[in-house]
Amino acid sequence: MLTIQIKDGNNNVIAVINDIFSLQIDDEVNKGWKLKLRFPTEKRLQEKPIEKADRISVTYWLKIWQNIRLFDWYITDVTVKTSEVQIDADNWLSYLQRRIIRSTKNYSGATVSSIVSAIFSELNTTKALPFSLWKNDCGDVLVTKEFDVGTSFYDILKYCWESDNALIVRVYDGKLDVSKNTWNILEWVREYDVRNTRATNIGDWSWKDSMDDFYSYIQNENGHAENSEFNNNKNLLFEKYEWESSLNLPSWKAIPSVVVSRDTDWWDFAPWDRKNIRLYTWYEWLPLDYLGLIQSRKVVINANGWIKAEVKISQEYKSETNILDLLLINLRKN
C-alpha cells in the first residue's frame, strides 16, 4: 500500500493522495532522479492548489508496523487537466543544479572533500540546503581548477566524479554523500544459472562491449595518461584532448549488468548500494562472481497497486550518456 503526501516548505502536510492512475520513479547513480505521478482531479484542489517547490513523499506499507519511506522530493511541474492532475518531481541532487556559487573559485592542490565541504558551507549560509553533508571522504587532489561565477554545485560535483569514475554522489534519506566507499553491501547473493533459469532471482543479464566514450590516451594542460596494455594488445591508439578533462582513463574491460525481477527487495536499498552477483552462462570468459553496484532503478505502479521494478546492477559505474547530456556539455564549453 502506498501513502503519498504533499507538504509545504515547512514540512506540513497539505494534501494526501489516495487514488492514482500511475506512478513512475527513475533513479540512477550520479543523476537527478525523476518522479511522475498521475491522479484523478479532486475537489480540494479547487480550494488550495498544489504548487511547484512543494514537497512530495511516498511511503510504502510493507507489513504491519513497518512503513518504508521510498522518496521525499520536491515538485518541479504541476499540470491540471479536465479529469486528472500530473506531477513531476526531482530529488535533491537535481536541486543542486539550481544552486550556484556567487564568486570565482580557484583551487590548486585541494582535495575533493575539502572543495565539497567549502561549497556546501557557502551555499548553506546563503540559504539553508534541505539536507546535511554526510559522507565526504574523497582525498583525491584536483591539481588546478577554476570554477566561474554562476557554476552550479551540481556541475562542480559532476566535474569531481568525472575526474574519478569510482566517485559516486547521491542525496539519500536527507544526506549528501560524496564518496568512493560503498554505503551498504546488501545481504544474500543474486544469481543467474543458465542451466536452471526457474530457480534464478535475476530476471535478465546483458554484456556490452562498446567504443562509446572510450579512449586509450588522454592529454590536458596537466599532462597525459595512456593505457599501454590496451594499445599494445589491439595495436590501435584512441586519443583524446580536452582542456577541461581529467587524466582519468576509462576501463577497457566490459562487465555484465543484470536486471532483477520485481520480486526482489527493491524498496530496501538505493543506487550506490552493492550486491553480490553470480552468473552461470554459456560463456566461460564472462565474470561469474562479482560485487555489483546498483546503478539504477525504475519503479512503475498502476492504479491497482501492481508494481513493476527493474534494477540494473553493474560492477563499475558507467554514465548512460544521451544526446541531451552531450548538448549540455557543449553549451557549457561555449
NORBELQUI-V799799 format. One record per backbone hydrogen bond with DSSP energy under -1.0 kcal/mol. CO is the residue of the C=O (numbers start at 1). NH is the residue of the N-H. If there is no record, write none. Layout:
# NORBELQUI-V799799
CO,NH  CO,NH
This chain:
# NORBELQUI-V799799
1,61  3,59  4,17  5,57  6,14  6,15  7,55  8,11  12,8  15,6  22,38  23,301  24,36  25,299  26,34  27,297  28,31  33,91  34,26  35,89  36,24  37,87  38,21  38,22  39,85  42,45  43,46  44,47  44,48  51,54  54,75  55,7  56,73  57,5  58,70  58,71  59,3  60,68  63,66  66,62  66,63  68,60  71,58  73,56  74,90  75,53  77,88  79,86  83,41  84,81  85,39  86,79  87,37  88,76  88,77  89,35  90,74  91,95  94,97  95,98  96,154  99,153  101,150  105,147  107,145  110,142  111,115  112,116  113,117  114,118  115,119  116,120  117,121  118,122  119,123  120,124  121,125  122,126  123,127  132,176  135,178  138,113  140,112  142,109  143,109  145,107  147,105  148,151  151,101  152,156  153,157  154,158  155,159  156,160  157,161  158,162  159,163  164,167  168,179  169,30  170,177  174,132  175,172  176,134  177,170  178,137  179,168  184,274  190,278  191,201  192,280  193,196  196,199  204,259  206,257  211,214  216,227  217,240  218,225  219,242  220,223  223,220  225,218  226,228  227,231  228,232  229,233  230,234  231,235  238,216  238,217  240,219  246,248  257,206  258,313  259,203  259,204  261,264  264,266  265,268  270,273  273,294  274,186  275,292  276,190  277,290  278,192  280,194  283,286  288,279  290,277  292,275  293,295  293,314  294,272  295,29  296,312  297,27  298,310  299,25  300,308  301,23  302,305  306,302  308,300  310,298  311,260  312,295  312,296  313,258  314,293  319,321  322,326  323,327  324,328  325,329  326,330  327,331  328,332  329,333  330,334
